[in-house]
Amino acid sequence: MCRPSTATAVLLLSALLAGGCSRNRSASGGGGAVVTLTYWTSTNRQEVALATELVGKWNRLHPKIQVRMQQLPVNQSTEEVIVAAVSAGTTPDICSNIWPGSVPEYARAGALVRLNQFADFDSLVRARMSEAAMAGFRSEDGNSYQIPWKTNPVMMIYNRQLFRRAGIANPPRTYSEYLADAGRLTFDENHDGVVDHWMGYRDVRPIWWQRFFDFYTLYCAAAGDRPIVEKGGVTADPQVCAEVFGFFAECFRNGFYPKTFFQFDPFIAGNVATEFVGPWTISYIKENYAGQIDYGIVPVPVPDSYRGPESTYGDHKCMVIFSTSRHPAEAWEFLKFLVNEEADLRLLQVASQIPVRRDIVWAPSYRSFFDANPDLRLFASQALTAREVGQSPDEKEIFDTISQVFEECSVYNRSTPNEAAAALLKRIGAILAWNR
Amino acid sequence: MLRARSHGWLLSSPYLVYAAVFVVFPLAFSLYLVFHRWDGMAAPVFVGLGNLARLVQDPLFYRSILNTLEFLVIHIPLQIVFALLFAVALNSITWLRGFFRAVYFMPVVVSGVVVTILWQQLYSYDNGVLNTILTHLGLGRVPWVTSPALAMPSIALMATWKNVGLYTVMFLVGLQDIPAEMHEAARIDGATAVKRFLRITVPLLRPTMTLVVVLSTINGFSLFVEPYVMTGGGPLNSTLSTVLYIYNQGFYFGHLGYGAALGFVFALIILVVVLIQRKALESA
């Protein structure tokens, strides 16, 4: 792949000055070559523990293919690290913490190995997910550059104690039920004239990825299989967009959601009755507040007229092999090891995260884990229908636009839901046209 | 002679290498990027004047310039008034002078991110310290950073609090350069304290004033940390500063070529503003 010498030079120079771009790709042993692979994992404590265990086991079983595990270099986001590494040519062989929305950018830059070139790719994928589900991870050129590894499907957690106090027996399923309950769950407990309990809370700052956990989660729940963007065109359902914008507009306009920024988790503090969360919240509560919070987990609310299956945003992470790898075949073998049945069980046990497997809920290997962790079984069930962002190289910019429109319509009531939906589709179209 | 010249080059070489690597090359590379589309990974694609054509039609760029100017219009006068007041006060006290100087300077050395996170707690609408005090006094809550009209003034106030110590020190240095005899002579002639301040102190502080205005203008144009951490550019883009917008384009969306074009045009705008400002202050 041809890259500009100036660009490469400046980035390589920066990397050298920062003190580290030495690469130790492979070493020759006395009795035949030993291949050394570099594997980047997340800096999350549980994932580091899991990777350490799996790499140790692999290295014991494969003396000729040794894996060196490294935590992703510290930066604001994984994406920034990867972009810098791609530019400097210092990417590892394998990385397991890739956001699917960034894969098209890396693929377009020629930074990834095409995984469907491997003979057993199809059988591996078929064992893990349906063809329809895999289609959402296929790039626009028809190739596959990623293996979906784990998912954190977003569901609604609710505080049972607050619901009981408000005389509400069941959590809401539809927007109308949610808004009706919100009127009873938003109140001023200490009667100082200031509301101190709310139905929910969302970060109102226009930060693009925050919209995964409000607008996009509810869009996925209500739009079925219709993505925001597909094959270079805008495919979002304007009716669903308007309904979601309208729902959040009601929440903010009526004060059911505060327009503030908390430095603490208001759900855990007991200040909000519901929150849209992934399974990481359950692990956090169990680890730090076991027995202190009486909570329940249900699917996120849907429009009153919705009659389809329960769905949500999946917050997936994938594994990729970078094209700088000198040993893609060996890297592929290691990647398969990381997603085998036993490794997936350890992902559940060590990190409490849901592996992407179509048999996750009923496979005997995982039954005892889910029997002991029924909350996570709920998330695993949602994982089967959870959706991901599209495979357009412009996902971040698209979500920034969603964030802008969300702010205009839902938070500050500057446009009606229908105007907001129309504006969103128009602006996304302009982004696609400019970036084409 | 030749030997002396080569020694000169040798002694200058650290600076030359530094300038070549960290000034000349990045500048030249940025200029190259102005005419290219580049995501930081794939090969840059030549787009001619495409980035500049997009820039002139980009409403968010103009909005960010207006926001930055709004910040400057509030921040610079506040900064000068408070810095001058503090400097005069600190110049006149003898008791605990060093302590007070250190206290005023302390926010300058604290990280901008830390200061912003602390002020976020002060400004928070529903549970912030300021609004809690206001409600206890029977007053209404103020949407400090959630109202599009108030968000930028609130950020300007916070930035003033953070930076005022630096300019206070500059004014202190200027004040100490004013000969005491001039004040003494004016006092003997019957000039009041206010008159002495307006007729002696302020005119003789003009060089310091020019420096403070130019430095705070340049610093103000580089507004980034405060909106990045506190508001993300919202509400409704009211705190989207130009540097934040350039950062978003370059590093969030991978439009490094467009980011470079925005950066170059913005640098030209700063240059023009500073030149006008200097001319105006020097001829005043």
Interface residues (C-beta under 8 A of the other chain):
Chain A: C2 R3 P4 T6 A7 V10 L13 E80 V83 A84 V86 S87 E105 Y106 R108 A109 G110 A111 D192 G193 V194 V195 D196 V204 R205 P206 I207 W208 P258 K259 T260 F261 F262 Q263 P393 D394 K396 E397 D400 Q404 E407 E408 V411 Y412 R414 W434
Chain B: V21 F25 P26 F29 Y32 W38 D39 G40 M41 A42 A43 P44 R54 I117 Q120 Q121 S124 Y125 D126 N127 G128 T132 T135 R141 P143 T146 P148 T231 G232 G233 G234 P235 L236 N237 N248 F251 Y252 F253 G254
